[in-house]
Amino acid sequence: MAHRRLAALILATCITSLGLPASTQAADSPFEQLKGDWTGGGTVVPGKGGPKKVNCNVTYKLAGSTLSQNMSCTGDDYEIEAKLKLTDKAGKVKGTWTEAIYDASGAVTGTAKQNLIHAIIRGDKFSGRMSINVSDGGHSINIVQLNENTGTYRLVTSLRLHR
């Protein structure tokens, strides 16, 4: 269960980082708005028990059409160190993510338009969907985890980040 909680937060990290250069996406994409340093937090919901609070620091760097993200989150009984690298082609995003502490990794594919990013995350220890909604006050990240046995989803991560 700890691996799934961590993977969910890692996915949130990946989602948070779906930002890419304005030269490719301009005003129709939230990518340019994401570059830089962010702080904030929210909740991670493990498979058993109630929501757990987390605090996060995230840095996004843009180089051409590639976004690199470093995310560090801590809670009462765990921490996460995630990295993400994404590329953008005409509003389609794809890339990879890794999480060092829980040794998890996977792929991210999705779309970005205006202030909303939708993505599917698949990995060796986690599969699900995520959305990022960028606003003037920051951005929110929500991740749902896929139950491979039933085909249903459940909310596992909800974060709010600001500058």
PyMOL commands that place a pseudoatom at each C-alpha (Angstrom):
pseudoatom trace, name=CA, resn=MET, resi=1, chain=A, elem=C, hetatm=0, pos=[0.000, 0.000, 0.000]
pseudoatom trace, name=CA, resn=ALA, resi=2, chain=A, elem=C, hetatm=0, pos=[2.854, 2.405, 0.723]
pseudoatom trace, name=CA, resn=HIS, resi=3, chain=A, elem=C, hetatm=0, pos=[4.115, 1.848, -2.816]
pseudoatom trace, name=CA, resn=ARG, resi=4, chain=A, elem=C, hetatm=0, pos=[0.719, 2.736, -4.251]
pseudoatom trace, name=CA, resn=ARG, resi=5, chain=A, elem=C, hetatm=0, pos=[0.436, 5.882, -2.110]
pseudoatom trace, name=CA, resn=LEU, resi=6, chain=A, elem=C, hetatm=0, pos=[3.861, 6.917, -3.209]
pseudoatom trace, name=CA, resn=ALA, resi=7, chain=A, elem=C, hetatm=0, pos=[3.214, 6.100, -6.832]
pseudoatom trace, name=CA, resn=ALA, resi=8, chain=A, elem=C, hetatm=0, pos=[0.028, 8.185, -6.683]
pseudoatom trace, name=CA, resn=LEU, resi=9, chain=A, elem=C, hetatm=0, pos=[1.908, 11.165, -5.349]
pseudoatom trace, name=CA, resn=ILE, resi=10, chain=A, elem=C, hetatm=0, pos=[4.604, 10.620, -7.935]
pseudoatom trace, name=CA, resn=LEU, resi=11, chain=A, elem=C, hetatm=0, pos=[1.954, 10.706, -10.587]
pseudoatom trace, name=CA, resn=ALA, resi=12, chain=A, elem=C, hetatm=0, pos=[0.766, 13.951, -9.164]
pseudoatom trace, name=CA, resn=THR, resi=13, chain=A, elem=C, hetatm=0, pos=[4.272, 15.145, -9.580]
pseudoatom trace, name=CA, resn=CYS, resi=14, chain=A, elem=C, hetatm=0, pos=[4.261, 14.096, -13.180]
pseudoatom trace, name=CA, resn=ILE, resi=15, chain=A, elem=C, hetatm=0, pos=[0.997, 15.791, -13.723]
pseudoatom trace, name=CA, resn=THR, resi=16, chain=A, elem=C, hetatm=0, pos=[2.188, 18.933, -12.123]
pseudoatom trace, name=CA, resn=SER, resi=17, chain=A, elem=C, hetatm=0, pos=[5.030, 18.989, -14.533]
pseudoatom trace, name=CA, resn=LEU, resi=18, chain=A, elem=C, hetatm=0, pos=[3.110, 18.840, -17.737]
pseudoatom trace, name=CA, resn=GLY, resi=19, chain=A, elem=C, hetatm=0, pos=[4.368, 22.327, -18.547]
pseudoatom trace, name=CA, resn=LEU, resi=20, chain=A, elem=C, hetatm=0, pos=[6.300, 23.096, -21.698]
pseudoatom trace, name=CA, resn=PRO, resi=21, chain=A, elem=C, hetatm=0, pos=[7.692, 26.126, -23.505]
pseudoatom trace, name=CA, resn=ALA, resi=22, chain=A, elem=C, hetatm=0, pos=[5.490, 28.909, -24.770]
pseudoatom trace, name=CA, resn=SER, resi=23, chain=A, elem=C, hetatm=0, pos=[7.262, 28.757, -28.123]
pseudoatom trace, name=CA, resn=THR, resi=24, chain=A, elem=C, hetatm=0, pos=[5.416, 25.506, -28.822]
pseudoatom trace, name=CA, resn=GLN, resi=25, chain=A, elem=C, hetatm=0, pos=[2.153, 26.087, -27.018]
pseudoatom trace, name=CA, resn=ALA, resi=26, chain=A, elem=C, hetatm=0, pos=[1.703, 29.837, -26.511]
pseudoatom trace, name=CA, resn=ALA, resi=27, chain=A, elem=C, hetatm=0, pos=[-1.540, 31.022, -24.898]
pseudoatom trace, name=CA, resn=ASP, resi=28, chain=A, elem=C, hetatm=0, pos=[-3.483, 27.823, -25.661]
pseudoatom trace, name=CA, resn=SER, resi=29, chain=A, elem=C, hetatm=0, pos=[-1.526, 25.778, -23.108]
pseudoatom trace, name=CA, resn=PRO, resi=30, chain=A, elem=C, hetatm=0, pos=[-0.826, 25.925, -19.361]
pseudoatom trace, name=CA, resn=PHE, resi=31, chain=A, elem=C, hetatm=0, pos=[2.762, 24.725, -19.859]
pseudoatom trace, name=CA, resn=GLU, resi=32, chain=A, elem=C, hetatm=0, pos=[4.607, 28.051, -19.795]
pseudoatom trace, name=CA, resn=GLN, resi=33, chain=A, elem=C, hetatm=0, pos=[2.698, 29.033, -16.645]
pseudoatom trace, name=CA, resn=LEU, resi=34, chain=A, elem=C, hetatm=0, pos=[4.146, 26.041, -14.750]
pseudoatom trace, name=CA, resn=LYS, resi=35, chain=A, elem=C, hetatm=0, pos=[7.886, 26.768, -15.088]
pseudoatom trace, name=CA, resn=GLY, resi=36, chain=A, elem=C, hetatm=0, pos=[9.691, 27.826, -11.928]
pseudoatom trace, name=CA, resn=ASP, resi=37, chain=A, elem=C, hetatm=0, pos=[9.414, 26.985, -8.232]
pseudoatom trace, name=CA, resn=TRP, resi=38, chain=A, elem=C, hetatm=0, pos=[6.196, 25.924, -6.466]
pseudoatom trace, name=CA, resn=THR, resi=39, chain=A, elem=C, hetatm=0, pos=[5.204, 24.955, -2.928]
pseudoatom trace, name=CA, resn=GLY, resi=40, chain=A, elem=C, hetatm=0, pos=[2.021, 23.645, -1.404]
pseudoatom trace, name=CA, resn=GLY, resi=41, chain=A, elem=C, hetatm=0, pos=[0.417, 20.415, -0.449]
pseudoatom trace, name=CA, resn=GLY, resi=42, chain=A, elem=C, hetatm=0, pos=[-2.723, 18.445, -0.025]
pseudoatom trace, name=CA, resn=THR, resi=43, chain=A, elem=C, hetatm=0, pos=[-3.707, 14.877, 0.656]
pseudoatom trace, name=CA, resn=VAL, resi=44, chain=A, elem=C, hetatm=0, pos=[-2.789, 11.375, -0.380]
pseudoatom trace, name=CA, resn=VAL, resi=45, chain=A, elem=C, hetatm=0, pos=[-5.382, 8.668, 0.288]
pseudoatom trace, name=CA, resn=PRO, resi=46, chain=A, elem=C, hetatm=0, pos=[-3.857, 5.239, 0.971]
pseudoatom trace, name=CA, resn=GLY, resi=47, chain=A, elem=C, hetatm=0, pos=[-5.659, 1.987, 0.192]
pseudoatom trace, name=CA, resn=LYS, resi=48, chain=A, elem=C, hetatm=0, pos=[-6.557, 1.621, 3.870]
pseudoatom trace, name=CA, resn=GLY, resi=49, chain=A, elem=C, hetatm=0, pos=[-7.201, 4.417, 6.326]
pseudoatom trace, name=CA, resn=GLY, resi=50, chain=A, elem=C, hetatm=0, pos=[-7.967, 8.079, 5.936]
pseudoatom trace, name=CA, resn=PRO, resi=51, chain=A, elem=C, hetatm=0, pos=[-6.279, 10.856, 3.955]
pseudoatom trace, name=CA, resn=LYS, resi=52, chain=A, elem=C, hetatm=0, pos=[-2.703, 11.816, 4.833]
pseudoatom trace, name=CA, resn=LYS, resi=53, chain=A, elem=C, hetatm=0, pos=[-1.399, 15.375, 4.579]
pseudoatom trace, name=CA, resn=VAL, resi=54, chain=A, elem=C, hetatm=0, pos=[1.702, 16.118, 2.484]
pseudoatom trace, name=CA, resn=ASN, resi=55, chain=A, elem=C, hetatm=0, pos=[3.839, 19.204, 1.847]
pseudoatom trace, name=CA, resn=CYS, resi=56, chain=A, elem=C, hetatm=0, pos=[5.639, 19.574, -1.482]
pseudoatom trace, name=CA, resn=ASN, resi=57, chain=A, elem=C, hetatm=0, pos=[8.364, 21.600, -3.220]
pseudoatom trace, name=CA, resn=VAL, resi=58, chain=A, elem=C, hetatm=0, pos=[8.469, 21.389, -7.016]
pseudoatom trace, name=CA, resn=THR, resi=59, chain=A, elem=C, hetatm=0, pos=[10.820, 22.929, -9.595]
pseudoatom trace, name=CA, resn=TYR, resi=60, chain=A, elem=C, hetatm=0, pos=[10.109, 22.916, -13.349]
pseudoatom trace, name=CA, resn=LYS, resi=61, chain=A, elem=C, hetatm=0, pos=[12.726, 23.748, -15.992]
pseudoatom trace, name=CA, resn=LEU, resi=62, chain=A, elem=C, hetatm=0, pos=[12.005, 24.234, -19.685]
pseudoatom trace, name=CA, resn=ALA, resi=63, chain=A, elem=C, hetatm=0, pos=[14.464, 23.593, -22.534]
pseudoatom trace, name=CA, resn=GLY, resi=64, chain=A, elem=C, hetatm=0, pos=[12.952, 23.779, -26.006]
pseudoatom trace, name=CA, resn=SER, resi=65, chain=A, elem=C, hetatm=0, pos=[9.997, 21.404, -26.019]
pseudoatom trace, name=CA, resn=THR, resi=66, chain=A, elem=C, hetatm=0, pos=[11.258, 19.419, -23.016]
pseudoatom trace, name=CA, resn=LEU, resi=67, chain=A, elem=C, hetatm=0, pos=[10.183, 19.944, -19.436]
pseudoatom trace, name=CA, resn=SER, resi=68, chain=A, elem=C, hetatm=0, pos=[12.162, 18.565, -16.495]
pseudoatom trace, name=CA, resn=GLN, resi=69, chain=A, elem=C, hetatm=0, pos=[10.612, 18.438, -13.072]
pseudoatom trace, name=CA, resn=ASN, resi=70, chain=A, elem=C, hetatm=0, pos=[12.001, 17.688, -9.604]
pseudoatom trace, name=CA, resn=MET, resi=71, chain=A, elem=C, hetatm=0, pos=[9.507, 17.129, -6.792]
pseudoatom trace, name=CA, resn=SER, resi=72, chain=A, elem=C, hetatm=0, pos=[10.011, 16.493, -3.117]
pseudoatom trace, name=CA, resn=CYS, resi=73, chain=A, elem=C, hetatm=0, pos=[7.057, 15.756, -0.819]
pseudoatom trace, name=CA, resn=THR, resi=74, chain=A, elem=C, hetatm=0, pos=[6.943, 14.799, 2.840]
pseudoatom trace, name=CA, resn=GLY, resi=75, chain=A, elem=C, hetatm=0, pos=[4.258, 13.537, 5.166]
pseudoatom trace, name=CA, resn=ASP, resi=76, chain=A, elem=C, hetatm=0, pos=[4.212, 12.249, 8.724]
pseudoatom trace, name=CA, resn=ASP, resi=77, chain=A, elem=C, hetatm=0, pos=[5.471, 8.791, 7.845]
pseudoatom trace, name=CA, resn=TYR, resi=78, chain=A, elem=C, hetatm=0, pos=[7.020, 8.962, 4.353]
pseudoatom trace, name=CA, resn=GLU, resi=79, chain=A, elem=C, hetatm=0, pos=[8.725, 11.051, 1.699]
pseudoatom trace, name=CA, resn=ILE, resi=80, chain=A, elem=C, hetatm=0, pos=[8.833, 11.148, -2.093]
pseudoatom trace, name=CA, resn=GLU, resi=81, chain=A, elem=C, hetatm=0, pos=[11.619, 12.168, -4.476]
pseudoatom trace, name=CA, resn=ALA, resi=82, chain=A, elem=C, hetatm=0, pos=[10.296, 12.206, -8.041]
pseudoatom trace, name=CA, resn=LYS, resi=83, chain=A, elem=C, hetatm=0, pos=[11.662, 13.316, -11.412]
pseudoatom trace, name=CA, resn=LEU, resi=84, chain=A, elem=C, hetatm=0, pos=[9.769, 13.836, -14.628]
pseudoatom trace, name=CA, resn=LYS, resi=85, chain=A, elem=C, hetatm=0, pos=[10.835, 14.526, -18.194]
pseudoatom trace, name=CA, resn=LEU, resi=86, chain=A, elem=C, hetatm=0, pos=[8.181, 15.404, -20.789]
pseudoatom trace, name=CA, resn=THR, resi=87, chain=A, elem=C, hetatm=0, pos=[8.097, 16.493, -24.403]
pseudoatom trace, name=CA, resn=ASP, resi=88, chain=A, elem=C, hetatm=0, pos=[5.312, 18.283, -26.249]
pseudoatom trace, name=CA, resn=LYS, resi=89, chain=A, elem=C, hetatm=0, pos=[4.212, 18.006, -29.870]
pseudoatom trace, name=CA, resn=ALA, resi=90, chain=A, elem=C, hetatm=0, pos=[1.182, 20.029, -30.946]
pseudoatom trace, name=CA, resn=GLY, resi=91, chain=A, elem=C, hetatm=0, pos=[-0.670, 19.695, -27.642]
pseudoatom trace, name=CA, resn=LYS, resi=92, chain=A, elem=C, hetatm=0, pos=[0.157, 16.009, -27.150]
pseudoatom trace, name=CA, resn=VAL, resi=93, chain=A, elem=C, hetatm=0, pos=[2.465, 15.329, -24.207]
pseudoatom trace, name=CA, resn=LYS, resi=94, chain=A, elem=C, hetatm=0, pos=[4.433, 12.222, -23.396]
pseudoatom trace, name=CA, resn=GLY, resi=95, chain=A, elem=C, hetatm=0, pos=[7.353, 11.314, -21.242]
pseudoatom trace, name=CA, resn=THR, resi=96, chain=A, elem=C, hetatm=0, pos=[8.642, 9.342, -18.290]
pseudoatom trace, name=CA, resn=TRP, resi=97, chain=A, elem=C, hetatm=0, pos=[8.657, 9.599, -14.500]
pseudoatom trace, name=CA, resn=THR, resi=98, chain=A, elem=C, hetatm=0, pos=[10.721, 7.999, -11.747]
pseudoatom trace, name=CA, resn=GLU, resi=99, chain=A, elem=C, hetatm=0, pos=[10.480, 7.924, -7.976]
pseudoatom trace, name=CA, resn=ALA, resi=100, chain=A, elem=C, hetatm=0, pos=[13.740, 7.149, -6.168]
pseudoatom trace, name=CA, resn=ILE, resi=101, chain=A, elem=C, hetatm=0, pos=[12.634, 6.187, -2.653]
pseudoatom trace, name=CA, resn=TYR, resi=102, chain=A, elem=C, hetatm=0, pos=[10.038, 3.594, -3.694]
pseudoatom trace, name=CA, resn=ASP, resi=103, chain=A, elem=C, hetatm=0, pos=[11.842, 2.588, -6.902]
pseudoatom trace, name=CA, resn=ALA, resi=104, chain=A, elem=C, hetatm=0, pos=[8.842, 3.230, -9.166]
pseudoatom trace, name=CA, resn=SER, resi=105, chain=A, elem=C, hetatm=0, pos=[8.790, 4.369, -12.792]
pseudoatom trace, name=CA, resn=GLY, resi=106, chain=A, elem=C, hetatm=0, pos=[6.548, 4.638, -15.802]
pseudoatom trace, name=CA, resn=ALA, resi=107, chain=A, elem=C, hetatm=0, pos=[5.220, 6.580, -18.762]
pseudoatom trace, name=CA, resn=VAL, resi=108, chain=A, elem=C, hetatm=0, pos=[2.907, 9.590, -19.100]
pseudoatom trace, name=CA, resn=THR, resi=109, chain=A, elem=C, hetatm=0, pos=[0.745, 10.399, -22.140]
pseudoatom trace, name=CA, resn=GLY, resi=110, chain=A, elem=C, hetatm=0, pos=[-1.905, 13.074, -22.468]
pseudoatom trace, name=CA, resn=THR, resi=111, chain=A, elem=C, hetatm=0, pos=[-3.153, 16.341, -23.842]
pseudoatom trace, name=CA, resn=ALA, resi=112, chain=A, elem=C, hetatm=0, pos=[-2.998, 19.982, -22.830]
pseudoatom trace, name=CA, resn=LYS, resi=113, chain=A, elem=C, hetatm=0, pos=[-5.304, 22.786, -23.883]
pseudoatom trace, name=CA, resn=GLN, resi=114, chain=A, elem=C, hetatm=0, pos=[-5.838, 26.207, -22.346]
pseudoatom trace, name=CA, resn=ASN, resi=115, chain=A, elem=C, hetatm=0, pos=[-5.663, 25.736, -18.544]
pseudoatom trace, name=CA, resn=LEU, resi=116, chain=A, elem=C, hetatm=0, pos=[-6.310, 22.006, -18.342]
pseudoatom trace, name=CA, resn=ILE, resi=117, chain=A, elem=C, hetatm=0, pos=[-4.078, 18.962, -18.689]
pseudoatom trace, name=CA, resn=HIS, resi=118, chain=A, elem=C, hetatm=0, pos=[-5.415, 15.403, -18.842]
pseudoatom trace, name=CA, resn=ALA, resi=119, chain=A, elem=C, hetatm=0, pos=[-3.035, 12.443, -18.758]
pseudoatom trace, name=CA, resn=ILE, resi=120, chain=A, elem=C, hetatm=0, pos=[-2.846, 8.700, -18.351]
pseudoatom trace, name=CA, resn=ILE, resi=121, chain=A, elem=C, hetatm=0, pos=[-0.063, 7.338, -16.177]
pseudoatom trace, name=CA, resn=ARG, resi=122, chain=A, elem=C, hetatm=0, pos=[1.179, 3.799, -16.469]
pseudoatom trace, name=CA, resn=GLY, resi=123, chain=A, elem=C, hetatm=0, pos=[3.976, 2.294, -14.496]
pseudoatom trace, name=CA, resn=ASP, resi=124, chain=A, elem=C, hetatm=0, pos=[5.456, -0.739, -12.885]
pseudoatom trace, name=CA, resn=LYS, resi=125, chain=A, elem=C, hetatm=0, pos=[3.649, -0.034, -9.581]
pseudoatom trace, name=CA, resn=PHE, resi=126, chain=A, elem=C, hetatm=0, pos=[0.814, 2.362, -10.503]
pseudoatom trace, name=CA, resn=SER, resi=127, chain=A, elem=C, hetatm=0, pos=[-1.754, 3.018, -13.243]
pseudoatom trace, name=CA, resn=GLY, resi=128, chain=A, elem=C, hetatm=0, pos=[-4.305, 5.811, -13.317]
pseudoatom trace, name=CA, resn=ARG, resi=129, chain=A, elem=C, hetatm=0, pos=[-5.356, 9.199, -14.615]
pseudoatom trace, name=CA, resn=MET, resi=130, chain=A, elem=C, hetatm=0, pos=[-4.499, 12.722, -13.619]
pseudoatom trace, name=CA, resn=SER, resi=131, chain=A, elem=C, hetatm=0, pos=[-5.683, 16.229, -14.274]
pseudoatom trace, name=CA, resn=ILE, resi=132, chain=A, elem=C, hetatm=0, pos=[-4.009, 19.577, -13.700]
pseudoatom trace, name=CA, resn=ASN, resi=133, chain=A, elem=C, hetatm=0, pos=[-6.002, 22.793, -13.651]
pseudoatom trace, name=CA, resn=VAL, resi=134, chain=A, elem=C, hetatm=0, pos=[-3.934, 25.991, -13.834]
pseudoatom trace, name=CA, resn=SER, resi=135, chain=A, elem=C, hetatm=0, pos=[-5.379, 29.284, -12.575]
pseudoatom trace, name=CA, resn=ASP, resi=136, chain=A, elem=C, hetatm=0, pos=[-4.047, 32.716, -11.634]
pseudoatom trace, name=CA, resn=GLY, resi=137, chain=A, elem=C, hetatm=0, pos=[-3.725, 31.560, -8.015]
pseudoatom trace, name=CA, resn=GLY, resi=138, chain=A, elem=C, hetatm=0, pos=[-1.713, 28.405, -8.754]
pseudoatom trace, name=CA, resn=HIS, resi=139, chain=A, elem=C, hetatm=0, pos=[-2.633, 24.961, -9.928]
pseudoatom trace, name=CA, resn=SER, resi=140, chain=A, elem=C, hetatm=0, pos=[-4.412, 21.886, -8.633]
pseudoatom trace, name=CA, resn=ILE, resi=141, chain=A, elem=C, hetatm=0, pos=[-3.520, 18.283, -9.304]
pseudoatom trace, name=CA, resn=ASN, resi=142, chain=A, elem=C, hetatm=0, pos=[-5.896, 15.356, -8.921]
pseudoatom trace, name=CA, resn=ILE, resi=143, chain=A, elem=C, hetatm=0, pos=[-4.927, 11.747, -9.480]
pseudoatom trace, name=CA, resn=VAL, resi=144, chain=A, elem=C, hetatm=0, pos=[-7.159, 8.699, -9.557]
pseudoatom trace, name=CA, resn=GLN, resi=145, chain=A, elem=C, hetatm=0, pos=[-5.812, 5.157, -9.358]
pseudoatom trace, name=CA, resn=LEU, resi=146, chain=A, elem=C, hetatm=0, pos=[-7.050, 2.330, -11.559]
pseudoatom trace, name=CA, resn=ASN, resi=147, chain=A, elem=C, hetatm=0, pos=[-8.045, -0.897, -9.847]
pseudoatom trace, name=CA, resn=GLU, resi=148, chain=A, elem=C, hetatm=0, pos=[-6.856, -3.423, -12.433]
pseudoatom trace, name=CA, resn=ASN, resi=149, chain=A, elem=C, hetatm=0, pos=[-9.218, -6.119, -11.079]
pseudoatom trace, name=CA, resn=THR, resi=150, chain=A, elem=C, hetatm=0, pos=[-12.473, -4.120, -11.204]
pseudoatom trace, name=CA, resn=GLY, resi=151, chain=A, elem=C, hetatm=0, pos=[-11.706, -1.429, -13.785]
pseudoatom trace, name=CA, resn=THR, resi=152, chain=A, elem=C, hetatm=0, pos=[-12.799, 1.290, -11.338]
pseudoatom trace, name=CA, resn=TYR, resi=153, chain=A, elem=C, hetatm=0, pos=[-10.946, 4.407, -10.196]
pseudoatom trace, name=CA, resn=ARG, resi=154, chain=A, elem=C, hetatm=0, pos=[-10.526, 6.025, -6.784]
pseudoatom trace, name=CA, resn=LEU, resi=155, chain=A, elem=C, hetatm=0, pos=[-9.119, 9.420, -5.807]
pseudoatom trace, name=CA, resn=VAL, resi=156, chain=A, elem=C, hetatm=0, pos=[-5.613, 8.984, -4.373]
pseudoatom trace, name=CA, resn=THR, resi=157, chain=A, elem=C, hetatm=0, pos=[-3.998, 12.430, -4.624]
pseudoatom trace, name=CA, resn=SER, resi=158, chain=A, elem=C, hetatm=0, pos=[-5.284, 15.986, -4.386]
pseudoatom trace, name=CA, resn=LEU, resi=159, chain=A, elem=C, hetatm=0, pos=[-2.714, 18.805, -4.312]
pseudoatom trace, name=CA, resn=ARG, resi=160, chain=A, elem=C, hetatm=0, pos=[-2.774, 22.600, -4.521]
pseudoatom trace, name=CA, resn=LEU, resi=161, chain=A, elem=C, hetatm=0, pos=[0.479, 24.412, -5.387]
pseudoatom trace, name=CA, resn=HIS, resi=162, chain=A, elem=C, hetatm=0, pos=[1.372, 28.106, -5.483]
pseudoatom trace, name=CA, resn=ARG, resi=163, chain=A, elem=C, hetatm=0, pos=[4.433, 30.294, -6.042]
for i in range(1, 163): cmd.bond("trace and resi %d" % i, "trace and resi %d" % (i + 1))
show_as sticks, trace
zoom trace
